[in-house]
Amino acid sequence: DPEVRAERERVREEQRQETEERRAKKRQAEQALANKHRKLDKEEARKAQARLEYLLQQSSIFAKLQ
Protein backbone atom coordinates (compact mmCIF):
# COMPACT_ATOMS: atom_id res chain seq x y z
CA ASP A 1 0.00 0.00 0.00
CA PRO A 2 1.53 3.36 -1.04
CA GLU A 3 0.15 5.18 1.99
CA VAL A 4 1.79 2.74 4.40
CA ARG A 5 5.08 3.01 2.49
CA ALA A 6 4.93 6.77 2.58
CA GLU A 7 4.25 6.73 6.32
CA ARG A 8 7.14 4.31 6.92
CA GLU A 9 9.47 6.47 4.87
CA ARG A 10 8.36 9.57 6.76
CA VAL A 11 9.02 7.82 10.09
CA ARG A 12 12.44 6.64 8.88
CA GLU A 13 13.35 10.15 7.76
CA GLU A 14 12.25 11.55 11.12
CA GLN A 15 14.41 8.99 12.89
CA ARG A 16 17.39 9.85 10.67
CA GLN A 17 16.97 13.53 11.47
CA GLU A 18 16.71 12.86 15.20
CA THR A 19 19.82 10.69 15.06
CA GLU A 20 21.74 13.37 13.20
CA GLU A 21 20.62 16.00 15.72
CA ARG A 22 21.80 13.80 18.61
CA ARG A 23 25.14 13.25 16.88
CA ALA A 24 25.56 16.98 16.28
CA LYS A 25 24.80 17.75 19.94
CA LYS A 26 27.27 15.08 21.03
CA ARG A 27 29.97 16.51 18.74
CA GLN A 28 29.37 19.98 20.16
CA ALA A 29 29.58 18.69 23.73
CA GLU A 30 32.79 16.78 22.96
CA GLN A 31 34.31 19.86 21.33
CA ALA A 32 33.39 22.02 24.32
CA LEU A 33 34.94 19.46 26.66
CA ALA A 34 38.10 19.30 24.55
CA ASN A 35 38.37 23.10 24.63
CA LYS A 36 37.96 23.08 28.40
CA HIS A 37 40.66 20.43 28.76
CA ARG A 38 43.00 22.41 26.52
CA LYS A 39 42.45 25.48 28.67
CA LEU A 40 43.10 23.50 31.86
CA ASP A 41 46.25 21.96 30.37
CA LYS A 42 47.58 25.40 29.45
CA GLU A 43 46.80 26.70 32.92
CA GLU A 44 48.54 23.71 34.52
CA ALA A 45 51.62 24.20 32.34
CA ARG A 46 51.71 27.89 33.25
CA LYS A 47 51.56 27.03 36.96
CA ALA A 48 54.32 24.43 36.59
CA GLN A 49 56.51 27.00 34.85
CA ALA A 50 55.84 29.50 37.65
CA ARG A 51 56.79 26.90 40.28
CA LEU A 52 60.01 26.11 38.45
CA GLU A 53 60.92 29.77 38.18
CA TYR A 54 60.22 30.21 41.89
CA LEU A 55 62.48 27.28 42.76
CA LEU A 56 65.23 28.61 40.53
CA GLN A 57 65.06 31.93 42.34
CA GLN A 58 65.05 30.33 45.80
CA SER A 59 67.99 27.98 45.64
CA SER A 60 71.42 27.96 44.11
CA ILE A 61 71.11 24.17 43.73
CA PHE A 62 68.17 24.59 41.35
CA ALA A 63 69.88 27.49 39.61
CA LYS A 64 72.65 25.10 38.51
CA LEU A 65 70.08 23.30 36.39
CA GLN A 66 69.89 26.21 33.99
PDB file of N, CA, C, O and CB in Angstrom:
ATOM      1  N   ASP A   1       0.841  -1.188   0.000  1.00  0.00           N
ATOM      2  CA  ASP A   1       0.000   0.000   0.000  1.00  0.00           C
ATOM      3  C   ASP A   1       0.886   1.251   0.000  1.00  0.00           C
ATOM      4  O   ASP A   1       1.753   1.383   0.864  1.00  0.00           O
ATOM      5  CB  ASP A   1      -0.956  -0.002   1.226  1.00  0.00           C
ATOM      6  N   PRO A   2       0.689   2.155  -0.933  1.00  0.00           N
ATOM      7  CA  PRO A   2       1.530   3.358  -1.041  1.00  0.00           C
ATOM      8  C   PRO A   2       1.455   4.272   0.179  1.00  0.00           C
ATOM      9  O   PRO A   2       2.440   4.917   0.539  1.00  0.00           O
ATOM     10  CB  PRO A   2       1.136   4.140  -2.263  1.00  0.00           C
ATOM     11  N   GLU A   3       0.292   4.325   0.809  1.00  0.00           N
ATOM     12  CA  GLU A   3       0.152   5.185   1.989  1.00  0.00           C
ATOM     13  C   GLU A   3       1.004   4.666   3.148  1.00  0.00           C
ATOM     14  O   GLU A   3       1.641   5.443   3.858  1.00  0.00           O
ATOM     15  CB  GLU A   3      -1.325   5.273   2.418  1.00  0.00           C
ATOM     16  N   VAL A   4       1.006   3.356   3.328  1.00  0.00           N
ATOM     17  CA  VAL A   4       1.794   2.743   4.402  1.00  0.00           C
ATOM     18  C   VAL A   4       3.280   2.960   4.125  1.00  0.00           C
ATOM     19  O   VAL A   4       4.046   3.287   5.031  1.00  0.00           O
ATOM     20  CB  VAL A   4       1.475   1.221   4.532  1.00  0.00           C
ATOM     21  N   ARG A   5       3.680   2.777   2.870  1.00  0.00           N
ATOM     22  CA  ARG A   5       5.082   3.008   2.494  1.00  0.00           C
ATOM     23  C   ARG A   5       5.493   4.446   2.753  1.00  0.00           C
ATOM     24  O   ARG A   5       6.571   4.713   3.284  1.00  0.00           O
ATOM     25  CB  ARG A   5       5.307   2.663   1.020  1.00  0.00           C
ATOM     26  N   ALA A   6       4.631   5.355   2.376  1.00  0.00           N
ATOM     27  CA  ALA A   6       4.927   6.773   2.578  1.00  0.00           C
ATOM     28  C   ALA A   6       5.065   7.082   4.069  1.00  0.00           C
ATOM     29  O   ALA A   6       5.955   7.828   4.479  1.00  0.00           O
ATOM     30  CB  ALA A   6       3.824   7.653   1.947  1.00  0.00           C
ATOM     31  N   GLU A   7       4.187   6.506   4.862  1.00  0.00           N
ATOM     32  CA  GLU A   7       4.254   6.726   6.321  1.00  0.00           C
ATOM     33  C   GLU A   7       5.540   6.130   6.893  1.00  0.00           C
ATOM     34  O   GLU A   7       6.197   6.752   7.728  1.00  0.00           O
ATOM     35  CB  GLU A   7       3.015   6.103   7.029  1.00  0.00           C
ATOM     36  N   ARG A   8       5.895   4.936   6.449  1.00  0.00           N
ATOM     37  CA  ARG A   8       7.141   4.310   6.923  1.00  0.00           C
ATOM     38  C   ARG A   8       8.354   5.156   6.545  1.00  0.00           C
ATOM     39  O   ARG A   8       9.265   5.353   7.349  1.00  0.00           O
ATOM     40  CB  ARG A   8       7.288   2.887   6.340  1.00  0.00           C
ATOM     41  N   GLU A   9       8.349   5.642   5.333  1.00  0.00           N
ATOM     42  CA  GLU A   9       9.475   6.470   4.874  1.00  0.00           C
ATOM     43  C   GLU A   9       9.543   7.771   5.679  1.00  0.00           C
ATOM     44  O   GLU A   9      10.627   8.235   6.030  1.00  0.00           O
ATOM     45  CB  GLU A   9       9.340   6.785   3.358  1.00  0.00           C
ATOM     46  N   ARG A  10       8.390   8.345   5.965  1.00  0.00           N
ATOM     47  CA  ARG A  10       8.363   9.568   6.763  1.00  0.00           C
ATOM     48  C   ARG A  10       8.935   9.312   8.164  1.00  0.00           C
ATOM     49  O   ARG A  10       9.712  10.110   8.686  1.00  0.00           O
ATOM     50  CB  ARG A  10       6.922  10.113   6.861  1.00  0.00           C
ATOM     51  N   VAL A  11       8.531   8.181   8.758  1.00  0.00           N
ATOM     52  CA  VAL A  11       9.021   7.823  10.095  1.00  0.00           C
ATOM     53  C   VAL A  11      10.532   7.593  10.049  1.00  0.00           C
ATOM     54  O   VAL A  11      11.263   8.052  10.927  1.00  0.00           O
ATOM     55  CB  VAL A  11       8.294   6.554  10.629  1.00  0.00           C
ATOM     56  N   ARG A  12      10.993   6.880   9.022  1.00  0.00           N
ATOM     57  CA  ARG A  12      12.441   6.641   8.880  1.00  0.00           C
ATOM     58  C   ARG A  12      13.209   7.953   8.756  1.00  0.00           C
ATOM     59  O   ARG A  12      14.254   8.132   9.381  1.00  0.00           O
ATOM     60  CB  ARG A  12      12.722   5.754   7.652  1.00  0.00           C
ATOM     61  N   GLU A  13      12.690   8.854   7.957  1.00  0.00           N
ATOM     62  CA  GLU A  13      13.355  10.148   7.763  1.00  0.00           C
ATOM     63  C   GLU A  13      13.382  10.938   9.074  1.00  0.00           C
ATOM     64  O   GLU A  13      14.382  11.579   9.397  1.00  0.00           O
ATOM     65  CB  GLU A  13      12.640  10.966   6.659  1.00  0.00           C
ATOM     66  N   GLU A  14      12.300  10.889   9.811  1.00  0.00           N
ATOM     67  CA  GLU A  14      12.250  11.548  11.124  1.00  0.00           C
ATOM     68  C   GLU A  14      13.317  10.972  12.048  1.00  0.00           C
ATOM     69  O   GLU A  14      14.024  11.705  12.739  1.00  0.00           O
ATOM     70  CB  GLU A  14      10.849  11.391  11.764  1.00  0.00           C
ATOM     71  N   GLN A  15      13.418   9.650  12.046  1.00  0.00           N
ATOM     72  CA  GLN A  15      14.410   8.991  12.895  1.00  0.00           C
ATOM     73  C   GLN A  15      15.827   9.371  12.470  1.00  0.00           C
ATOM     74  O   GLN A  15      16.691   9.592  13.318  1.00  0.00           O
ATOM     75  CB  GLN A  15      14.233   7.466  12.843  1.00  0.00           C
ATOM     76  N   ARG A  16      16.065   9.448  11.167  1.00  0.00           N
ATOM     77  CA  ARG A  16      17.389   9.853  10.673  1.00  0.00           C
ATOM     78  C   ARG A  16      17.730  11.263  11.138  1.00  0.00           C
ATOM     79  O   ARG A  16      18.851  11.536  11.569  1.00  0.00           O
ATOM     80  CB  ARG A  16      17.441   9.779   9.134  1.00  0.00           C
ATOM     81  N   GLN A  17      16.750  12.149  11.045  1.00  0.00           N
ATOM     82  CA  GLN A  17      16.975  13.533  11.467  1.00  0.00           C
ATOM     83  C   GLN A  17      17.256  13.614  12.964  1.00  0.00           C
ATOM     84  O   GLN A  17      18.149  14.343  13.395  1.00  0.00           O
ATOM     85  CB  GLN A  17      15.763  14.403  11.114  1.00  0.00           C
ATOM     86  N   GLU A  18      16.492  12.865  13.750  1.00  0.00           N
ATOM     87  CA  GLU A  18      16.708  12.859  15.198  1.00  0.00           C
ATOM     88  C   GLU A  18      18.093  12.313  15.534  1.00  0.00           C
ATOM     89  O   GLU A  18      18.780  12.837  16.411  1.00  0.00           O
ATOM     90  CB  GLU A  18      15.622  12.024  15.903  1.00  0.00           C
ATOM     91  N   THR A  19      18.492  11.266  14.836  1.00  0.00           N
ATOM     92  CA  THR A  19      19.816  10.689  15.057  1.00  0.00           C
ATOM     93  C   THR A  19      20.897  11.701  14.718  1.00  0.00           C
ATOM     94  O   THR A  19      21.860  11.857  15.469  1.00  0.00           O
ATOM     95  CB  THR A  19      19.999   9.413  14.223  1.00  0.00           C
ATOM     96  N   GLU A  20      20.748  12.381  13.605  1.00  0.00           N
ATOM     97  CA  GLU A  20      21.742  13.375  13.200  1.00  0.00           C
ATOM     98  C   GLU A  20      21.801  14.527  14.200  1.00  0.00           C
ATOM     99  O   GLU A  20      22.880  15.036  14.502  1.00  0.00           O
ATOM    100  CB  GLU A  20      21.422  13.909  11.796  1.00  0.00           C
ATOM    101  N   GLU A  21      20.648  14.935  14.710  1.00  0.00           N
ATOM    102  CA  GLU A  21      20.623  15.999  15.722  1.00  0.00           C
ATOM    103  C   GLU A  21      21.354  15.562  16.988  1.00  0.00           C
ATOM    104  O   GLU A  21      22.118  16.333  17.569  1.00  0.00           O
ATOM    105  CB  GLU A  21      19.171  16.391  16.058  1.00  0.00           C
ATOM    106  N   ARG A  22      21.114  14.317  17.413  1.00  0.00           N
ATOM    107  CA  ARG A  22      21.804  13.801  18.606  1.00  0.00           C
ATOM    108  C   ARG A  22      23.311  13.755  18.373  1.00  0.00           C
ATOM    109  O   ARG A  22      24.094  14.116  19.252  1.00  0.00           O
ATOM    110  CB  ARG A  22      21.279  12.392  18.976  1.00  0.00           C
ATOM    111  N   ARG A  23      23.708  13.313  17.196  1.00  0.00           N
ATOM    112  CA  ARG A  23      25.143  13.252  16.878  1.00  0.00           C
ATOM    113  C   ARG A  23      25.768  14.643  16.869  1.00  0.00           C
ATOM    114  O   ARG A  23      26.883  14.834  17.353  1.00  0.00           O
ATOM    115  CB  ARG A  23      25.362  12.573  15.517  1.00  0.00           C
ATOM    116  N   ALA A  24      25.046  15.606  16.317  1.00  0.00           N
ATOM    117  CA  ALA A  24      25.558  16.982  16.279  1.00  0.00           C
ATOM    118  C   ALA A  24      25.707  17.539  17.692  1.00  0.00           C
ATOM    119  O   ALA A  24      26.705  18.189  18.004  1.00  0.00           O
ATOM    120  CB  ALA A  24      24.623  17.888  15.446  1.00  0.00           C
ATOM    121  N   LYS A  25      24.717  17.286  18.545  1.00  0.00           N
ATOM    122  CA  LYS A  25      24.801  17.748  19.936  1.00  0.00           C
ATOM    123  C   LYS A  25      25.977  17.092  20.650  1.00  0.00           C
ATOM    124  O   LYS A  25      26.698  17.737  21.411  1.00  0.00           O
ATOM    125  CB  LYS A  25      23.488  17.448  20.689  1.00  0.00           C
ATOM    126  N   LYS A  26      26.157  15.805  20.395  1.00  0.00           N
ATOM    127  CA  LYS A  26      27.266  15.078  21.030  1.00  0.00           C
ATOM    128  C   LYS A  26      28.603  15.640  20.560  1.00  0.00           C
ATOM    129  O   LYS A  26      29.519  15.816  21.363  1.00  0.00           O
ATOM    130  CB  LYS A  26      27.182  13.562  20.716  1.00  0.00           C
ATOM    131  N   ARG A  27      28.720  15.921  19.265  1.00  0.00           N
ATOM    132  CA  ARG A  27      29.966  16.507  18.742  1.00  0.00           C
ATOM    133  C   ARG A  27      30.239  17.856  19.384  1.00  0.00           C
ATOM    134  O   ARG A  27      31.379  18.159  19.737  1.00  0.00           O
ATOM    135  CB  ARG A  27      29.896  16.660  17.211  1.00  0.00           C
ATOM    136  N   GLN A  28      29.199  18.668  19.537  1.00  0.00           N
ATOM    137  CA  GLN A  28      29.365  19.983  20.164  1.00  0.00           C
ATOM    138  C   GLN A  28      29.817  19.837  21.611  1.00  0.00           C
ATOM    139  O   GLN A  28      30.703  20.562  22.065  1.00  0.00           O
ATOM    140  CB  GLN A  28      28.053  20.785  20.098  1.00  0.00           C
ATOM    141  N   ALA A  29      29.211  18.903  22.333  1.00  0.00           N
ATOM    142  CA  ALA A  29      29.581  18.693  23.735  1.00  0.00           C
ATOM    143  C   ALA A  29      31.021  18.202  23.838  1.00  0.00           C
ATOM    144  O   ALA A  29      31.768  18.641  24.713  1.00  0.00           O
ATOM    145  CB  ALA A  29      28.625  17.687  24.406  1.00  0.00           C
ATOM    146  N   GLU A  30      31.411  17.289  22.945  1.00  0.00           N
ATOM    147  CA  GLU A  30      32.786  16.783  22.961  1.00  0.00           C
ATOM    148  C   GLU A  30      33.781  17.887  22.634  1.00  0.00           C
ATOM    149  O   GLU A  30      34.856  17.952  23.230  1.00  0.00           O
ATOM    150  CB  GLU A  30      32.944  15.627  21.969  1.00  0.00           C
ATOM    151  N   GLN A  31      33.430  18.752  21.695  1.00  0.00           N
ATOM    152  CA  GLN A  31      34.310  19.862  21.331  1.00  0.00           C
ATOM    153  C   GLN A  31      34.447  20.832  22.496  1.00  0.00           C
ATOM    154  O   GLN A  31      35.545  21.312  22.780  1.00  0.00           O
ATOM    155  CB  GLN A  31      33.775  20.594  20.087  1.00  0.00           C
ATOM    156  N   ALA A  32      33.342  21.122  23.170  1.00  0.00           N
ATOM    157  CA  ALA A  32      33.389  22.021  24.324  1.00  0.00           C
ATOM    158  C   ALA A  32      34.256  21.424  25.429  1.00  0.00           C
ATOM    159  O   ALA A  32      35.025  22.137  26.073  1.00  0.00           O
ATOM    160  CB  ALA A  32      31.966  22.301  24.854  1.00  0.00           C
ATOM    161  N   LEU A  33      34.133  20.129  25.643  1.00  0.00           N
ATOM    162  CA  LEU A  33      34.941  19.462  26.657  1.00  0.00           C
ATOM    163  C   LEU A  33      36.421  19.488  26.278  1.00  0.00           C
ATOM    164  O   LEU A  33      37.279  19.718  27.130  1.00  0.00           O
ATOM    165  CB  LEU A  33      34.469  18.016  26.852  1.00  0.00           C
ATOM    166  N   ALA A  34      36.714  19.253  25.007  1.00  0.00           N
ATOM    167  CA  ALA A  34      38.105  19.299  24.546  1.00  0.00           C
ATOM    168  C   ALA A  34      38.687  20.697  24.732  1.00  0.00           C
ATOM    169  O   ALA A  34      39.838  20.842  25.144  1.00  0.00           O
ATOM    170  CB  ALA A  34      38.199  18.876  23.067  1.00  0.00           C
ATOM    171  N   ASN A  35      37.900  21.719  24.432  1.00  0.00           N
ATOM    172  CA  ASN A  35      38.370  23.095  24.628  1.00  0.00           C
ATOM    173  C   ASN A  35      38.650  23.368  26.098  1.00  0.00           C
ATOM    174  O   ASN A  35      39.645  24.005  26.442  1.00  0.00           O
ATOM    175  CB  ASN A  35      37.337  24.100  24.095  1.00  0.00           C
ATOM    176  N   LYS A  36      37.773  22.886  26.954  1.00  0.00           N
ATOM    177  CA  LYS A  36      37.958  23.083  28.398  1.00  0.00           C
ATOM    178  C   LYS A  36      39.230  22.383  28.868  1.00  0.00           C
ATOM    179  O   LYS A  36      39.994  22.937  29.658  1.00  0.00           O
ATOM    180  CB  LYS A  36      36.732  22.553  29.184  1.00  0.00           C
ATOM    181  N   HIS A  37      39.453  21.168  28.381  1.00  0.00           N
ATOM    182  CA  HIS A  37      40.655  20.427  28.758  1.00  0.00           C
ATOM    183  C   HIS A  37      41.908  21.147  28.272  1.00  0.00           C
ATOM    184  O   HIS A  37      42.904  21.227  28.991  1.00  0.00           O
ATOM    185  CB  HIS A  37      40.610  19.002  28.188  1.00  0.00           C
ATOM    186  N   ARG A  38      41.853  21.669  27.054  1.00  0.00           N
ATOM    187  CA  ARG A  38      42.997  22.409  26.522  1.00  0.00           C
ATOM    188  C   ARG A  38      43.314  23.609  27.409  1.00  0.00           C
ATOM    189  O   ARG A  38      44.474  23.885  27.715  1.00  0.00           O
ATOM    190  CB  ARG A  38      42.720  22.871  25.077  1.00  0.00           C
ATOM    191  N   LYS A  39      42.270  24.308  27.811  1.00  0.00           N
ATOM    192  CA  LYS A  39      42.447  25.481  28.672  1.00  0.00           C
ATOM    193  C   LYS A  39      43.065  25.067  30.006  1.00  0.00           C
ATOM    194  O   LYS A  39      43.984  25.723  30.498  1.00  0.00           O
ATOM    195  CB  LYS A  39      41.092  26.198  28.905  1.00  0.00           C
ATOM    196  N   LEU A  40      42.560  23.977  30.590  1.00  0.00           N
ATOM    197  CA  LEU A  40      43.100  23.500  31.863  1.00  0.00           C
ATOM    198  C   LEU A  40      44.551  23.052  31.715  1.00  0.00           C
ATOM    199  O   LEU A  40      45.370  23.301  32.599  1.00  0.00           O
ATOM    200  CB  LEU A  40      42.249  22.347  32.404  1.00  0.00           C
ATOM    201  N   ASP A  41      44.874  22.394  30.599  1.00  0.00           N
ATOM    202  CA  ASP A  41      46.254  21.961  30.366  1.00  0.00           C
ATOM    203  C   ASP A  41      47.191  23.154  30.265  1.00  0.00           C
ATOM    204  O   ASP A  41      48.293  23.130  30.814  1.00  0.00           O
ATOM    205  CB  ASP A  41      46.343  21.117  29.093  1.00  0.00           C
ATOM    206  N   LYS A  42      46.758  24.195  29.567  1.00  0.00           N
ATOM    207  CA  LYS A  42      47.581  25.401  29.446  1.00  0.00           C
ATOM    208  C   LYS A  42      47.795  26.039  30.810  1.00  0.00           C
ATOM    209  O   LYS A  42      48.900  26.463  31.146  1.00  0.00           O
ATOM    210  CB  LYS A  42      46.929  26.411  28.485  1.00  0.00           C
ATOM    211  N   GLU A  43      46.719  26.100  31.590  1.00  0.00           N
ATOM    212  CA  GLU A  43      46.804  26.698  32.924  1.00  0.00           C
ATOM    213  C   GLU A  43      47.754  25.890  33.810  1.00  0.00           C
ATOM    214  O   GLU A  43      48.552  26.459  34.554  1.00  0.00           O
ATOM    215  CB  GLU A  43      45.401  26.781  33.575  1.00  0.00           C
ATOM    216  N   GLU A  44      47.664  24.571  33.726  1.00  0.00           N
ATOM    217  CA  GLU A  44      48.537  23.707  34.515  1.00  0.00           C
ATOM    218  C   GLU A  44      49.998  23.891  34.104  1.00  0.00           C
ATOM    219  O   GLU A  44      50.879  23.944  34.963  1.00  0.00           O
ATOM    220  CB  GLU A  44      48.120  22.235  34.356  1.00  0.00           C
ATOM    221  N   ALA A  45      50.258  23.987  32.819  1.00  0.00           N
ATOM    222  CA  ALA A  45      51.622  24.202  32.335  1.00  0.00           C
ATOM    223  C   ALA A  45      52.153  25.553  32.807  1.00  0.00           C
ATOM    224  O   ALA A  45      53.322  25.671  33.176  1.00  0.00           O
ATOM    225  CB  ALA A  45      51.670  24.119  30.797  1.00  0.00           C
ATOM    226  N   ARG A  46      51.306  26.555  32.796  1.00  0.00           N
ATOM    227  CA  ARG A  46      51.707  27.889  33.249  1.00  0.00           C
ATOM    228  C   ARG A  46      52.071  27.857  34.740  1.00  0.00           C
ATOM    229  O   ARG A  46      53.051  28.472  35.158  1.00  0.00           O
ATOM    230  CB  ARG A  46      50.570  28.917  32.992  1.00  0.00           C
ATOM    231  N   LYS A  47      51.277  27.138  35.531  1.00  0.00           N
ATOM    232  CA  LYS A  47      51.556  27.029  36.964  1.00  0.00           C
ATOM    233  C   LYS A  47      52.852  26.257  37.207  1.00  0.00           C
ATOM    234  O   LYS A  47      53.632  26.621  38.087  1.00  0.00           O
ATOM    235  CB  LYS A  47      50.386  26.341  37.689  1.00  0.00           C
ATOM    236  N   ALA A  48      53.084  25.206  36.443  1.00  0.00           N
ATOM    237  CA  ALA A  48      54.318  24.433  36.589  1.00  0.00           C
ATOM    238  C   ALA A  48      55.529  25.304  36.263  1.00  0.00           C
ATOM    239  O   ALA A  48      56.545  25.247  36.955  1.00  0.00           O
ATOM    240  CB  ALA A  48      54.292  23.185  35.676  1.00  0.00           C
ATOM    241  N   GLN A  49      55.418  26.097  35.225  1.00  0.00           N
ATOM    242  CA  GLN A  49      56.508  27.003  34.853  1.00  0.00           C
ATOM    243  C   GLN A  49      56.757  28.021  35.961  1.00  0.00           C
ATOM    244  O   GLN A  49      57.907  28.330  36.272  1.00  0.00           O
ATOM    245  CB  GLN A  49      56.188  27.726  33.528  1.00  0.00           C
ATOM    246  N   ALA A  50      55.699  28.537  36.554  1.00  0.00           N
ATOM    247  CA  ALA A  50      55.842  29.504  37.647  1.00  0.00           C
ATOM    248  C   ALA A  50      56.514  28.852  38.853  1.00  0.00           C
ATOM    249  O   ALA A  50      57.358  29.473  39.499  1.00  0.00           O
ATOM    250  CB  ALA A  50      54.467  30.079  38.050  1.00  0.00           C
ATOM    251  N   ARG A  51      56.148  27.607  39.161  1.00  0.00           N
ATOM    252  CA  ARG A  51      56.789  26.901  40.282  1.00  0.00           C
ATOM    253  C   ARG A  51      58.271  26.703  40.017  1.00  0.00           C
ATOM    254  O   ARG A  51      59.097  26.895  40.909  1.00  0.00           O
ATOM    255  CB  ARG A  51      56.113  25.541  40.526  1.00  0.00           C
ATOM    256  N   LEU A  52      58.605  26.321  38.801  1.00  0.00           N
ATOM    257  CA  LEU A  52      60.008  26.114  38.446  1.00  0.00           C
ATOM    258  C   LEU A  52      60.796  27.411  38.578  1.00  0.00           C
ATOM    259  O   LEU A  52      61.895  27.423  39.132  1.00  0.00           O
ATOM    260  CB  LEU A  52      60.126  25.567  37.018  1.00  0.00           C
ATOM    261  N   GLU A  53      60.239  28.482  38.076  1.00  0.00           N
ATOM    262  CA  GLU A  53      60.925  29.772  38.183  1.00  0.00           C
ATOM    263  C   GLU A  53      61.106  30.168  39.643  1.00  0.00           C
ATOM    264  O   GLU A  53      62.147  30.710  40.015  1.00  0.00           O
ATOM    265  CB  GLU A  53      60.143  30.863  37.433  1.00  0.00           C
ATOM    266  N   TYR A  54      60.110  29.903  40.461  1.00  0.00           N
ATOM    267  CA  TYR A  54      60.216  30.209  41.889  1.00  0.00           C
ATOM    268  C   TYR A  54      61.362  29.410  42.514  1.00  0.00           C
ATOM    269  O   TYR A  54      62.179  29.956  43.256  1.00  0.00           O
ATOM    270  CB  TYR A  54      58.880  29.898  42.615  1.00  0.00           C
ATOM    271  N   LEU A  55      61.411  28.113  42.205  1.00  0.00           N
ATOM    272  CA  LEU A  55      62.478  27.275  42.759  1.00  0.00           C
ATOM    273  C   LEU A  55      63.851  27.745  42.297  1.00  0.00           C
ATOM    274  O   LEU A  55      64.804  27.756  43.076  1.00  0.00           O
ATOM    275  CB  LEU A  55      62.269  25.815  42.360  1.00  0.00           C
ATOM    276  N   LEU A  56      63.947  28.130  41.045  1.00  0.00           N
ATOM    277  CA  LEU A  56      65.228  28.609  40.528  1.00  0.00           C
ATOM    278  C   LEU A  56      65.670  29.874  41.252  1.00  0.00           C
ATOM    279  O   LEU A  56      66.863  30.086  41.467  1.00  0.00           O
ATOM    280  CB  LEU A  56      65.133  28.872  39.021  1.00  0.00           C
ATOM    281  N   GLN A  57      64.727  30.698  41.623  1.00  0.00           N
ATOM    282  CA  GLN A  57      65.059  31.932  42.339  1.00  0.00           C
ATOM    283  C   GLN A  57      65.424  31.651  43.793  1.00  0.00           C
ATOM    284  O   GLN A  57      66.194  32.404  44.389  1.00  0.00           O
ATOM    285  CB  GLN A  57      63.887  32.912  42.277  1.00  0.00           C
ATOM    286  N   GLN A  58      64.889  30.588  44.370  1.00  0.00           N
ATOM    287  CA  GLN A  58      65.053  30.330  45.801  1.00  0.00           C
ATOM    288  C   GLN A  58      66.335  29.595  46.160  1.00  0.00           C
ATOM    289  O   GLN A  58      66.835  29.744  47.275  1.00  0.00           O
ATOM    290  CB  GLN A  58      63.894  29.547  46.298  1.00  0.00           C
ATOM    291  N   SER A  59      66.867  28.818  45.254  1.00  0.00           N
ATOM    292  CA  SER A  59      67.987  27.975  45.640  1.00  0.00           C
ATOM    293  C   SER A  59      69.069  27.951  44.576  1.00  0.00           C
ATOM    294  O   SER A  59      68.795  27.865  43.379  1.00  0.00           O
ATOM    295  CB  SER A  59      67.510  26.572  45.919  1.00  0.00           C
ATOM    296  N   SER A  60      70.295  28.028  45.044  1.00  0.00           N
ATOM    297  CA  SER A  60      71.419  27.960  44.108  1.00  0.00           C
ATOM    298  C   SER A  60      71.546  26.556  43.522  1.00  0.00           C
ATOM    299  O   SER A  60      72.074  26.391  42.423  1.00  0.00           O
ATOM    300  CB  SER A  60      72.730  28.366  44.807  1.00  0.00           C
ATOM    301  N   ILE A  61      71.067  25.546  44.246  1.00  0.00           N
ATOM    302  CA  ILE A  61      71.113  24.172  43.728  1.00  0.00           C
ATOM    303  C   ILE A  61      70.263  24.076  42.461  1.00  0.00           C
ATOM    304  O   ILE A  61      70.695  23.513  41.455  1.00  0.00           O
ATOM    305  CB  ILE A  61      70.614  23.153  44.802  1.00  0.00           C
ATOM    306  N   PHE A  62      69.047  24.633  42.520  1.00  0.00           N
ATOM    307  CA  PHE A  62      68.172  24.593  41.352  1.00  0.00           C
ATOM    308  C   PHE A  62      68.691  25.508  40.247  1.00  0.00           C
ATOM    309  O   PHE A  62      68.471  25.235  39.067  1.00  0.00           O
ATOM    310  CB  PHE A  62      66.745  24.992  41.741  1.00  0.00           C
ATOM    311  N   ALA A  63      69.358  26.562  40.606  1.00  0.00           N
ATOM    312  CA  ALA A  63      69.883  27.491  39.610  1.00  0.00           C
ATOM    313  C   ALA A  63      70.931  26.817  38.738  1.00  0.00           C
ATOM    314  O   ALA A  63      71.108  27.196  37.580  1.00  0.00           O
ATOM    315  CB  ALA A  63      70.479  28.725  40.289  1.00  0.00           C
ATOM    316  N   LYS A  64      71.628  25.819  39.279  1.00  0.00           N
ATOM    317  CA  LYS A  64      72.653  25.100  38.505  1.00  0.00           C
ATOM    318  C   LYS A  64      72.037  24.295  37.362  1.00  0.00           C
ATOM    319  O   LYS A  64      72.734  23.901  36.427  1.00  0.00           O
ATOM    320  CB  LYS A  64      73.451  24.167  39.422  1.00  0.00           C
ATOM    321  N   LEU A  65      70.759  24.059  37.442  1.00  0.00           N
ATOM    322  CA  LEU A  65      70.081  23.299  36.389  1.00  0.00           C
ATOM    323  C   LEU A  65      69.943  24.093  35.100  1.00  0.00           C
ATOM    324  O   LEU A  65      69.718  23.518  34.035  1.00  0.00           O
ATOM    325  CB  LEU A  65      68.713  22.863  36.862  1.00  0.00           C
ATOM    326  N   GLN A  66      70.075  25.387  35.189  1.00  0.00           N
ATOM    327  CA  GLN A  66      69.887  26.215  33.994  1.00  0.00           C
ATOM    328  C   GLN A  66      71.023  26.078  33.021  1.00  0.00           C
ATOM    329  O   GLN A  66      71.011  26.712  31.965  1.00  0.00           O
ATOM    330  CB  GLN A  66      69.730  27.657  34.374  1.00  0.00           C
TER     331      GLN A  66
END
